[in-house]
Amino acid sequence: MRKHHTILYLVEFGVIGGGFALLLAMNPTFYMQLVILGFILVLYVIIGLIHHRSHRDISMKVVLEYILVSALIFALFVFLNVSKI
């Protein structure tokens, strides 16, 4: 079971780290950054829900937590980069 945790955490770290590296390396337009960030955050939610579902401890609280954390990160990104609009 421990190996399963490690693989999911590595995939999650790879998606988030690779996505942010892509944002920094490509330096796309602001709207393209929003699309890339949205894709990264959707994958984060999906991977997290798969992880909790595989352990059979998924609940509405867990789903809301993943969605709210993603929304917070998205809002923070938009507010910190509002001058690029």
Summary of the structure (lengths in Angstrom):
residues: 85
radius of gyration: 14.4
end to end distance: 46.0
largest distance: 46.3
contacts: 201
relative contact order: 0.12
helix: 87%
strand: 0%
